[in-house]
Amino acid sequence: MTGDIRKVGVVGAGQMGSGIAHVCALAGYDVVLHDLSGERLNSSLATIHGNMNRQVSSGKITDADREAALNRIATSADVDGLSDADLVIEAATENEAIKREIFGTLAPVLKPEAILATNTSSLSITRLASASNRPERFIGIHFMNPVPVMELVEVIRGIATDEATFGAAKAFVTRLGKTIVVAEDFPGFIVNRILLPMINEAIYTLHEGVGTVEAIDTAMRLGAHHPMGPLQLADFIGLDTCLSIMQVLYEGLADSKYRPCPLLVKYVEAGWVGRKAGRGFYDYRGETPLPTR
Ligand SMILES: NC(=O)c1ccc[n+]([C@@H]2O[C@H](COP(=O)([O-])OP(=O)(O)OC[C@H]3O[C@@H](n4cnc5c(N)ncnc54)[C@H](O)[C@@H]3O)[C@@H](O)[C@H]2O)c1
């Protein structure tokens, strides 16, 4: 089946869509990157170029690999550009209404046999599949951020996903050089189900005054050998994203142990959503990040 995937469409040219286009092109797939915003498409291409340059400098890929991969990426501000894709990966904003609308728009455009995948971090694959015209050829392919660096991809079947689609998705991810973990379609899948409650607990630990930002991050880096402290990691993921995943766990699993920490809510309400906003548990506006509490 996977021999049939030659062209990959990516919907959404944000941080994840750019990374997905990057790894697909390096693996030899033709890529069409689609976003509503032409500006996003341009900045995505610049990001991909810059990240591939870094891989050339560190000896991970050659100049020729980079040139060939960049030549395989086309952009399209129009959804019609995806009409000959064999696999389309939706990596647009984490908002169910937006994703549903995208699946509706794609329905008349895609080839009937094309596979439709979503990179959602938290929404139900079965529910999203039901908003598409092909639930049996719909699947979750959940990449980690930053995509070119992280080794893992979670593959999640919806209730209607057929075996051929599952097989094709696994072969596709393997060709990207990533390791697959198969997760069932429950809130947060595996990685976020475990990671986000840990981050939320770190925020409670701060909220209750058990430790300072620095103490908590140092404790987990040196005491548990985590490469990044949980508060630093939360800032990297984005506190808005962390909150939205905790809400999905809380509501989807109906268990009070997943309630988002009020301090996390407060940071999001302040607009201090982490590195992308210049401020979260650390202030990134100076030369070195400084704790904000
Ligand atoms: N950020 C992470 O760490 C991470 C990790 C894994 C998965 N994800 C998931 O990946 C998806 C994208 O996340 P991101 O961090 O790249 O977000 P982002 O905000 O960086 O990018 C989203 C992009 O989608 C585009 N978009 C919005 N509506 C669109 C539409 N109707 N048609 C086409 N493009 C549209 C936006 O213009 C934007 O460029 C989300 O579902 C998110 O949950 C994120």
The ligand as an SDF file (V2000), in Angstrom:
LIG
                    3D

 44 48  0  0  0  0  0  0  0  0999 V2000
    2.9070   22.6430   19.0550 N   0  0  0  0  0  0  0  0  0  0  0  0
    3.1110   21.4120   19.4460 C   0  0  0  0  0  0  0  0  0  0  0  0
    3.9880   21.1270   20.3120 O   0  0  0  0  0  0  0  0  0  0  0  0
    2.3170   20.2850   18.8240 C   0  0  0  0  0  0  0  0  0  0  0  0
    2.7860   18.9680   18.9610 C   0  0  0  0  0  0  0  0  0  0  0  0
    2.0550   17.9270   18.3370 C   0  0  0  0  0  0  0  0  0  0  0  0
    0.8870   18.2200   17.6450 C   0  0  0  0  0  0  0  0  0  0  0  0
    0.4460   19.5170   17.5540 N   0  0  0  0  0  0  0  0  0  0  0  0
   -0.8000   19.7640   16.8090 C   0  0  0  0  0  0  0  0  0  0  0  0
   -0.4730   20.2020   15.4940 O   0  0  0  0  0  0  0  0  0  0  0  0
   -1.4720   21.1070   15.0120 C   0  0  0  0  0  0  0  0  0  0  0  0
   -0.8250   22.4120   14.5930 C   0  0  0  0  0  0  0  0  0  0  0  0
   -0.1390   22.9660   15.7020 O   0  0  0  0  0  0  0  0  0  0  0  0
    0.9840   24.1020   15.5180 P   0  0  0  0  0  0  0  0  0  0  0  0
    1.6870   24.1820   16.8350 O   0  0  0  0  0  0  0  0  0  0  0  0
    1.7420   23.8580   14.2590 O   0  0  0  0  0  0  0  0  0  0  0  0
    0.0530   25.3970   15.3250 O   0  0  0  0  0  0  0  0  0  0  0  0
    0.3990   26.7850   14.5880 P   0  0  0  0  0  0  0  0  0  0  0  0
   -0.4790   27.7900   15.1970 O   0  0  0  0  0  0  0  0  0  0  0  0
    1.8830   27.0100   14.5860 O   0  0  0  0  0  0  0  0  0  0  0  0
   -0.0210   26.5190   13.0520 O   0  0  0  0  0  0  0  0  0  0  0  0
   -1.3410   26.3420   12.6220 C   0  0  0  0  0  0  0  0  0  0  0  0
   -1.4380   26.7750   11.1500 C   0  0  0  0  0  0  0  0  0  0  0  0
   -2.7150   26.4070   10.6520 O   0  0  0  0  0  0  0  0  0  0  0  0
   -3.1220   27.4020    9.7330 C   0  0  0  0  0  0  0  0  0  0  0  0
   -4.5670   27.3250    9.5180 N   0  0  0  0  0  0  0  0  0  0  0  0
   -5.5770   27.6900   10.3550 C   0  0  0  0  0  0  0  0  0  0  0  0
   -6.7670   27.4550    9.7710 N   0  0  0  0  0  0  0  0  0  0  0  0
   -6.5100   26.9270    8.5510 C   0  0  0  0  0  0  0  0  0  0  0  0
   -7.3300   26.4820    7.4640 C   0  0  0  0  0  0  0  0  0  0  0  0
   -8.6670   26.5380    7.5430 N   0  0  0  0  0  0  0  0  0  0  0  0
   -6.7240   26.0050    6.3600 N   0  0  0  0  0  0  0  0  0  0  0  0
   -5.3810   25.9600    6.2620 C   0  0  0  0  0  0  0  0  0  0  0  0
   -4.5490   26.3640    7.2540 N   0  0  0  0  0  0  0  0  0  0  0  0
   -5.1120   26.8390    8.3750 C   0  0  0  0  0  0  0  0  0  0  0  0
   -2.6650   28.7010   10.3970 C   0  0  0  0  0  0  0  0  0  0  0  0
   -2.5960   29.7580    9.4320 O   0  0  0  0  0  0  0  0  0  0  0  0
   -1.3000   28.2960   10.9430 C   0  0  0  0  0  0  0  0  0  0  0  0
   -0.2700   28.5550    9.9830 O   0  0  0  0  0  0  0  0  0  0  0  0
   -2.4950   21.2250   16.1490 C   0  0  0  0  0  0  0  0  0  0  0  0
   -3.5180   20.2990   15.9280 O   0  0  0  0  0  0  0  0  0  0  0  0
   -1.6800   20.8500   17.3830 C   0  0  0  0  0  0  0  0  0  0  0  0
   -2.4570   20.3500   18.4390 O   0  0  0  0  0  0  0  0  0  0  0  0
    1.1450   20.5500   18.1070 C   0  0  0  0  0  0  0  0  0  0  0  0
  1  2  1  0
  2  3  2  0
  2  4  1  0
  4  5  1  0
  4 44  2  0
  5  6  2  0
  6  7  1  0
  7  8  2  0
  8  9  1  0
  8 44  1  0
  9 10  1  0
  9 42  1  0
 10 11  1  0
 11 12  1  0
 11 40  1  0
 12 13  1  0
 13 14  1  0
 14 15  2  0
 14 16  1  0
 14 17  1  0
 17 18  1  0
 18 19  2  0
 18 20  1  0
 18 21  1  0
 21 22  1  0
 22 23  1  0
 23 24  1  0
 23 38  1  0
 24 25  1  0
 25 26  1  0
 25 36  1  0
 26 27  1  0
 26 35  1  0
 27 28  2  0
 28 29  1  0
 29 30  1  0
 29 35  2  0
 30 31  1  0
 30 32  2  0
 32 33  1  0
 33 34  2  0
 34 35  1  0
 36 37  1  0
 36 38  1  0
 38 39  1  0
 40 41  1  0
 40 42  1  0
 42 43  1  0
M  CHG  2   8   1  16  -1
M  END
$$$$
